[in-house]
Amino acid sequence: MAQSENKQRHIEVTAADLPLHCPTPAMLLWNAHPRVFLPIEKSGAALCPYCGTQYTLKGGAPAGH
């Protein structure tokens, strides 16, 4: 996956992306905030407190999460 500017404000993630953290590995580091882990497994959605990016879990969490 190519790295991109941190401009996208809504990102769909899958179970393969768990545990979820922001910024994601696809985001460039030069303009990133400190890494924060986001609890998305129960509700299916999470909001980053630093940059306001909204994450949505596509397909639900796998068993054991």
C-alpha positions in Angstrom: 0.0 0.0 0.0 1.4 3.4 -1.0 1.7 6.1 1.6 -0.6 9.1 1.3 -1.1 12.5 2.8 -3.2 12.6 6.0 -6.2 14.3 4.3 -8.8 11.6 4.2 -11.4 12.0 6.9 -13.4 8.8 6.6 -11.6 5.4 6.3 -13.1 2.0 6.1 -11.0 -0.7 7.8 -11.4 -4.5 7.9 -10.5 -7.1 10.5 -7.1 -7.4 9.0 -6.4 -3.8 10.2 -7.0 -4.6 13.8 -5.8 -3.5 16.3 -6.7 -0.2 14.8 -4.4 2.8 15.3 -4.2 6.3 13.9 -2.2 7.3 12.0 -2.4 4.2 9.9 0.7 2.7 8.2 -0.5 4.1 4.9 -0.2 7.7 6.2 2.9 9.8 5.8 4.8 10.4 9.0 6.0 13.9 8.4 2.6 15.4 9.3 1.3 12.7 11.7 0.2 13.0 15.3 1.3 10.6 18.0 -0.1 7.0 17.5 -3.3 6.3 19.4 -5.1 3.0 19.4 -8.8 3.2 18.7 -11.4 0.8 20.1 -13.6 -0.1 17.1 -14.4 -3.7 17.7 -17.6 -3.3 19.7 -19.3 -0.3 18.0 -18.0 -0.7 14.5 -16.9 3.0 14.4 -14.2 5.1 16.0 -13.1 8.7 15.9 -9.5 9.8 16.2 -9.2 12.4 19.0 -6.2 14.0 17.3 -7.2 14.5 13.7 -10.9 13.8 13.6 -10.6 10.9 11.1 -13.7 8.7 11.3 -13.0 4.9 11.0 -15.7 2.4 10.1 -15.2 -1.4 10.6 -16.3 -3.2 7.4 -17.5 -6.7 7.9 -17.5 -6.7 11.7 -14.8 -7.9 14.1 -13.5 -11.5 13.9 -14.2 -13.9 16.8 -11.8 -13.3 19.7 -11.6 -9.5 19.3 
